[in-house]
Amino acid sequence: MKVKFQSTPAGEVAILPRSEYERLREIERESLEDAGTARVVAQARDTVAGGAPLLPINIVERIANGENPVRVLRDWKNKTQMELAVSVGITQNYLSEIENGKRKGPFELHSKIAKSLDVPIDLLAPIAISMQEADPVRFAERKKAVSEIRRSRGQK
């Protein structure tokens, strides 16, 4: 490598061929990437050490490939639809419709499912919807009832 040193008012500088400069920049980028990876690995180790569950790779792949996470996690935990449905207070038919994508459950239900399966809610939150979306008729009835109560009390 041909490096030339030159004195300047700011101090001594090294002058090197552009190809050598680019090679050194690539080494720097790789080392920064390696440092980032090391931080991610350390964070994952801390998370696991803190009690976060580890998921088998086949479970992660099934969810990543688009399978319904409720079904995948229920299978992994060796629970039947009936067992899970009873534990969260819904019918087996409703759970089946959620697992088959025919219905979507509200976040509150997915939270109960996550708790029953002892998995983080983060795994189910992406498929959860609001209570209003899950049961618009019931939500409208509640809203109407609240309005009537407020109106009877002279509130808006």
C-alpha positions as CSV (number, residue, x, y, z in Angstrom):
1,M,0.0,0.0,0.0
2,K,1.4,3.4,-1.0
3,V,0.7,5.9,1.7
4,K,2.1,9.4,1.7
5,F,2.1,11.5,4.8
6,Q,1.9,15.2,4.6
7,S,2.0,17.9,7.3
8,T,-0.8,20.5,7.3
9,P,-1.8,23.3,9.7
10,A,-4.4,20.8,11.2
11,G,-1.8,18.1,11.7
12,E,-0.3,15.2,9.8
13,V,-2.6,13.5,7.2
14,A,-2.2,10.3,5.3
15,I,-2.8,10.2,1.6
16,L,-3.6,6.9,0.1
17,P,-5.0,5.5,-3.2
18,R,-8.8,5.6,-3.5
19,S,-9.0,1.8,-3.9
20,E,-7.3,1.4,-0.5
21,Y,-9.6,4.1,1.0
22,E,-12.7,2.2,-0.3
23,R,-11.3,-1.1,1.1
24,L,-10.8,0.4,4.5
25,R,-14.3,1.9,4.4
26,E,-15.8,-1.6,3.7
27,I,-13.9,-3.0,6.7
28,E,-15.3,-0.2,8.8
29,R,-18.9,-1.0,7.6
30,E,-18.4,-4.7,8.3
31,S,-17.1,-4.0,11.8
32,L,-20.1,-1.6,12.5
33,E,-22.5,-4.3,11.3
34,D,-20.7,-6.9,13.5
35,A,-21.1,-4.6,16.5
36,G,-24.8,-4.1,15.7
37,T,-25.3,-7.9,15.5
38,A,-23.4,-8.3,18.8
39,R,-25.8,-5.8,20.4
40,V,-28.9,-7.6,19.1
41,V,-27.5,-11.0,20.4
42,A,-26.7,-9.5,23.8
43,Q,-30.2,-8.0,24.0
44,A,-31.8,-11.3,23.0
45,R,-29.7,-13.1,25.7
46,D,-30.9,-10.5,28.3
47,T,-34.5,-10.9,27.2
48,V,-34.3,-14.7,27.5
49,A,-32.5,-14.5,30.8
50,G,-35.3,-12.3,32.0
51,G,-37.8,-15.1,31.5
52,A,-39.0,-14.5,27.9
53,P,-40.1,-17.7,26.2
54,L,-38.1,-19.3,23.5
55,L,-40.1,-20.5,20.5
56,P,-38.9,-23.5,18.5
57,I,-37.8,-22.6,15.0
58,N,-40.6,-24.6,13.4
59,I,-43.2,-22.5,15.3
60,V,-41.5,-19.3,14.3
61,E,-41.4,-20.4,10.7
62,R,-45.1,-21.5,10.6
63,I,-46.2,-18.0,11.9
64,A,-43.7,-16.3,9.5
65,N,-45.2,-18.3,6.6
66,G,-48.7,-16.9,7.3
67,E,-50.3,-19.6,9.4
68,N,-52.7,-18.4,12.0
69,P,-50.7,-17.7,15.2
70,V,-53.5,-18.7,17.5
71,R,-53.7,-22.2,15.9
72,V,-49.9,-22.6,15.7
73,L,-49.4,-21.6,19.4
74,R,-52.3,-23.7,20.5
75,D,-50.9,-26.7,18.7
76,W,-47.5,-26.0,20.2
77,K,-49.0,-25.9,23.7
78,N,-50.9,-29.2,23.0
79,K,-54.3,-27.7,23.8
80,T,-57.5,-28.6,22.0
81,Q,-59.7,-25.9,20.6
82,M,-62.3,-26.8,23.3
83,E,-59.7,-26.4,26.1
84,L,-58.5,-23.0,24.9
85,A,-62.0,-21.8,24.2
86,V,-63.2,-22.7,27.7
87,S,-60.1,-21.1,29.3
88,V,-60.8,-17.8,27.6
89,G,-64.6,-17.8,27.9
90,I,-65.6,-18.2,24.2
91,T,-67.2,-21.0,22.2
92,Q,-65.2,-23.6,20.4
93,N,-66.9,-22.5,17.2
94,Y,-65.8,-18.9,17.6
95,L,-62.2,-20.0,18.2
96,S,-62.4,-22.2,15.1
97,E,-63.6,-19.2,13.1
98,I,-60.7,-17.1,14.4
99,E,-58.2,-19.8,13.5
100,N,-59.6,-20.2,10.0
101,G,-59.6,-16.5,9.4
102,K,-63.4,-16.2,9.1
103,R,-63.6,-13.9,12.1
104,K,-61.2,-11.7,14.0
105,G,-61.2,-11.3,17.7
106,P,-60.7,-8.1,19.7
107,F,-57.4,-7.3,21.3
108,E,-58.9,-8.1,24.7
109,L,-59.7,-11.7,23.6
110,H,-56.2,-12.1,22.1
111,S,-54.7,-10.9,25.3
112,K,-56.7,-13.7,27.2
113,I,-55.6,-16.3,24.6
114,A,-51.9,-15.2,25.0
115,K,-52.2,-15.5,28.8
116,S,-53.8,-18.9,28.6
117,L,-51.1,-20.2,26.2
118,D,-48.4,-18.4,28.3
119,V,-47.0,-16.6,25.3
120,P,-46.3,-12.9,24.7
121,I,-49.2,-10.8,23.4
122,D,-46.8,-9.5,20.8
123,L,-47.3,-12.8,18.9
124,L,-51.1,-12.3,18.6
125,A,-51.5,-8.5,18.6
126,P,-51.0,-8.2,14.8
127,I,-54.2,-10.2,14.1
128,A,-56.3,-8.5,16.8
129,I,-58.8,-5.8,16.0
130,S,-60.7,-3.2,18.1
131,M,-63.8,-4.1,20.0
132,Q,-65.8,-1.9,17.6
133,E,-64.5,-3.8,14.6
134,A,-65.1,-7.2,16.3
135,D,-68.7,-6.6,17.3
136,P,-70.1,-3.4,15.6
137,V,-73.7,-4.1,16.6
138,R,-72.8,-4.5,20.3
139,F,-70.6,-1.5,20.2
140,A,-73.4,0.6,18.6
141,E,-75.8,-0.6,21.3
142,R,-73.4,0.4,24.0
143,K,-72.8,3.8,22.4
144,K,-76.5,4.4,22.1
145,A,-77.1,3.4,25.8
146,V,-74.3,5.7,27.0
147,S,-75.8,8.6,24.9
148,E,-79.2,7.9,26.4
149,I,-77.8,7.9,30.0
150,R,-75.9,11.2,29.3
151,R,-79.0,12.8,27.7
152,S,-81.1,11.8,30.8
153,R,-78.6,13.4,33.0
154,G,-78.5,16.6,30.9
155,Q,-75.0,15.8,29.6
156,K,-73.8,15.9,26.0
